[in-house]
């Protein structure tokens, strides 16, 4: 099976809290609880898409497809399906970080300077990205432009927050980010979600401070550790 065949479509035959069984045509698909989107509820005869994780032998010896809707690569495949430029390789998805059912961040890039990778993914009036959001039942998707300069990339990854400055320590892959006072909660996000997804997306440790916190830290260096709100980078899925 090639990467481009990993998006599957099926009809739900059985659905309970632990497992969803899908009719994929010639094969049976199984979606375990951990591969389901926690905010979704599945019902018999629902038509749904999924990402093929693996093909195993079922209890009767017939091939059984393990399907996921929570995997970050499911978002990749949906974008590839919806956006011809990604399918054709004109736009590249560099990284995806995801909190299934709630929010995803996707970093895109095109080597062609005449192509706007973010605009192409969002589409006119947002129609392209909205089709993907609809398939994910309202999961928010932040599309940002990948940049080889980590300062620019990290600043973009924290959208929709505005960033004043990014100071990086390349050897440690650590970034100190300064934001306006009124942007701190937006940059960190509810329960730290925005900062956590940005750290996963960029593969950098990110410490976010408001302008006031940063000034206080400069005046009282000994309090730095107490004020540290570092968001540790989560492992890539």
C-alpha positions as CSV (number, residue, x, y, z in Angstrom):
1,X,0.0,0.0,0.0
2,X,1.4,3.4,-1.0
3,X,1.0,6.5,1.1
4,X,-1.5,7.9,-1.4
5,X,-3.8,4.9,-0.8
6,X,-3.9,5.3,3.0
7,X,-7.1,7.4,3.0
8,X,-10.1,5.0,3.2
9,X,-13.8,5.5,3.1
10,X,-16.3,3.2,4.8
11,X,-19.7,2.6,6.2
12,X,-20.0,2.0,10.0
13,X,-21.4,-1.5,10.7
14,X,-21.0,-1.5,14.4
15,X,-20.2,1.2,16.9
16,X,-19.7,1.1,20.6
17,X,-17.4,2.8,23.2
18,X,-14.5,0.3,22.5
19,X,-14.5,-0.3,18.8
20,X,-16.0,0.8,15.5
21,X,-16.3,-1.8,12.7
22,X,-16.4,-0.4,9.1
23,X,-17.3,-1.9,5.8
24,X,-14.6,-0.8,3.4
25,X,-15.9,-2.8,0.4
26,X,-13.8,-5.9,0.1
27,X,-12.2,-5.6,3.5
28,X,-13.4,-4.9,7.1
29,X,-12.0,-1.9,8.9
30,X,-11.6,-1.7,12.7
31,X,-11.1,1.5,14.6
32,X,-10.1,0.9,18.2
33,X,-11.0,3.4,20.9
34,X,-7.6,5.0,21.0
35,X,-7.8,5.7,17.3
36,X,-11.2,7.5,17.5
37,X,-11.6,11.2,17.8
38,X,-12.7,11.7,21.5
39,X,-15.2,14.4,20.6
40,X,-17.0,12.2,18.0
41,X,-19.8,9.7,18.3
42,X,-20.2,7.1,15.6
43,X,-23.5,5.4,14.5
44,X,-24.4,2.5,12.3
45,X,-24.6,3.5,8.6
46,X,-22.5,6.6,9.1
47,X,-20.2,7.2,6.1
48,X,-16.7,8.2,7.4
49,X,-13.1,8.5,6.3
50,X,-10.1,7.2,8.1
51,X,-6.3,6.7,7.9
52,X,-5.1,3.1,7.3
53,X,-2.6,2.4,10.1
54,X,-2.0,-1.3,9.4
55,X,-3.5,-4.4,7.8
56,X,-3.6,-7.5,10.1
57,X,-5.1,-10.9,10.1
58,X,-8.5,-10.9,11.7
59,X,-10.0,-13.6,14.0
60,X,-11.2,-15.6,11.0
61,X,-8.0,-15.3,9.1
62,X,-9.2,-12.6,6.7
63,X,-7.3,-9.4,6.4
64,X,-8.5,-6.6,8.7
65,X,-7.7,-3.0,8.3
66,X,-6.8,-1.0,11.4
67,X,-8.2,2.5,10.9
68,X,-7.5,5.8,12.7
69,X,-9.2,9.2,12.7
70,X,-7.0,10.5,15.6
71,X,-3.6,10.1,13.9
72,X,-1.9,13.3,12.7
73,X,-1.3,11.7,9.3
74,X,-5.1,11.6,8.9
75,X,-5.0,15.4,8.6
76,X,-2.1,15.1,6.1
77,X,-4.2,12.7,3.9
78,X,-7.3,14.9,4.1
79,X,-5.3,17.9,3.0
80,X,-3.7,15.9,0.2
81,X,-7.1,14.7,-1.0
82,X,-8.6,18.2,-0.9
83,X,-5.6,20.3,-2.2
84,X,-4.2,19.3,-5.7
85,X,-1.0,21.2,-5.1
86,X,-0.2,19.0,-2.1
87,X,-1.1,15.8,-4.0
88,X,1.1,16.9,-6.9
89,X,4.0,17.8,-4.7
90,X,4.0,21.5,-5.5
91,X,3.3,22.2,-1.8
92,X,4.9,20.1,0.9
93,X,3.5,19.5,4.4
94,X,6.6,19.8,6.6
95,X,5.0,19.0,9.9
96,X,1.6,18.3,11.6
97,X,0.8,18.5,15.3
98,X,-2.6,17.6,16.6
99,X,-4.9,17.5,19.6
100,X,-7.6,15.3,18.0
101,X,-11.1,16.8,17.9
102,X,-9.9,20.2,19.1
103,X,-7.0,21.7,17.1
104,X,-4.3,20.9,14.6
105,X,-1.4,23.0,13.3
106,X,0.0,22.3,9.9
107,X,3.3,23.7,8.5
108,X,3.4,24.0,4.7
109,X,6.1,25.0,2.2
110,X,6.6,25.5,-1.5
111,X,10.0,25.9,-3.2
112,X,8.2,27.9,-5.9
113,X,8.2,31.6,-4.9
114,X,5.1,32.3,-7.1
115,X,3.0,30.0,-4.9
116,X,1.5,31.0,-1.6
117,X,1.3,27.7,0.3
118,X,-0.9,28.9,3.0
119,X,-3.4,30.7,0.7
120,X,-3.5,27.6,-1.6
121,X,-4.3,25.4,1.4
122,X,-7.0,27.7,2.8
123,X,-8.6,28.3,-0.6
124,X,-10.9,31.1,-1.8
125,X,-13.1,32.2,1.1
126,X,-11.6,29.4,3.1
127,X,-13.5,26.7,1.1
128,X,-10.6,24.2,0.9
129,X,-9.7,24.1,4.5
130,X,-13.3,24.2,5.5
131,X,-13.9,20.9,3.7
132,X,-11.2,19.3,5.9
133,X,-12.6,21.0,9.1
134,X,-16.1,19.6,8.2
135,X,-14.7,16.1,7.8
136,X,-13.1,16.5,11.3
137,X,-16.4,17.7,12.7
138,X,-15.2,21.2,13.5
139,X,-11.6,20.6,14.6
140,X,-9.8,23.9,14.2
141,X,-6.8,23.9,11.8
142,X,-4.0,26.5,11.8
143,X,-2.1,26.5,8.5
144,X,1.3,28.3,8.8
145,X,4.2,28.7,6.5
146,X,7.3,26.7,7.3
147,X,10.5,28.7,7.3
148,X,14.1,27.5,7.6
149,X,14.8,30.4,10.0
150,X,13.6,28.9,13.4
151,X,12.8,32.4,14.8
152,X,10.3,33.1,12.0
153,X,9.0,29.5,12.1
154,X,8.4,29.5,15.9
155,X,6.7,33.0,15.7
156,X,4.4,31.7,13.0
157,X,3.7,28.5,14.9
158,X,2.2,30.4,17.8
159,X,-0.5,32.0,15.6
160,X,-3.0,33.5,16.2
161,X,-1.0,35.3,18.9
162,X,1.2,38.3,18.0
163,X,4.9,37.9,18.8
164,X,7.3,40.7,19.8
165,X,10.6,38.7,19.8
166,X,12.0,35.2,19.6
167,X,15.5,34.5,21.1
168,X,16.8,31.1,20.2
169,X,19.5,28.8,21.6
170,X,20.3,26.6,18.6
171,X,22.3,23.9,20.5
172,X,19.5,23.3,23.0
173,X,16.7,23.8,20.5
174,X,15.2,26.3,23.0
175,X,13.3,29.4,22.2
176,X,12.4,32.3,24.5
177,X,9.3,34.0,23.1
178,X,8.2,37.5,24.2
179,X,4.6,38.5,23.6
180,X,2.5,41.7,24.4
181,X,0.9,41.4,27.8
182,X,-2.6,41.1,26.3
183,X,-1.4,38.2,24.0
184,X,0.0,35.9,26.7
185,X,-3.1,33.8,27.3
186,X,-3.7,33.6,23.5
187,X,-0.1,32.5,22.9
188,X,-0.3,29.8,25.6
189,X,-3.8,28.8,24.8
190,X,-6.4,27.0,26.9
191,X,-4.7,24.4,29.1
192,X,-1.4,25.3,27.3
193,X,-2.8,23.8,24.0
194,X,-1.5,26.5,21.6
195,X,2.1,26.5,23.0
196,X,2.1,22.7,23.2
197,X,1.1,22.2,19.6
198,X,3.6,24.8,18.5
199,X,6.4,23.0,20.4
200,X,5.4,19.7,18.7
201,X,5.1,21.3,15.3
202,X,8.5,22.9,15.4
203,X,10.3,20.3,17.6
204,X,11.6,23.1,19.8
205,X,11.2,23.8,23.5
206,X,9.3,27.1,23.8
207,X,9.2,29.4,26.8
208,X,6.6,32.1,26.5
209,X,6.7,35.3,28.6
210,X,4.8,38.5,28.5
211,X,6.6,41.8,28.0
212,X,6.1,42.7,31.7
213,X,7.3,39.3,32.9
214,X,10.4,39.5,30.7
215,X,11.3,43.0,32.1
216,X,10.8,41.8,35.6
217,X,13.1,38.8,34.8
218,X,15.8,41.1,33.5
219,X,15.6,43.2,36.7
220,X,15.5,40.1,39.0
221,X,17.4,37.3,37.3
222,X,17.2,35.1,40.4
223,X,13.4,34.8,39.9
224,X,13.7,33.4,36.4
225,X,13.3,29.8,37.5
226,X,10.2,30.6,39.6
227,X,8.5,32.3,36.7
228,X,9.4,29.8,34.0
229,X,6.4,28.7,32.0
230,X,8.3,26.5,29.6
231,X,6.2,24.2,27.5
232,X,8.2,21.0,27.1
233,X,8.2,19.6,23.6
234,X,6.0,16.6,23.3
235,X,7.2,13.6,21.3
236,X,6.1,13.5,17.7
237,X,3.2,11.2,17.1
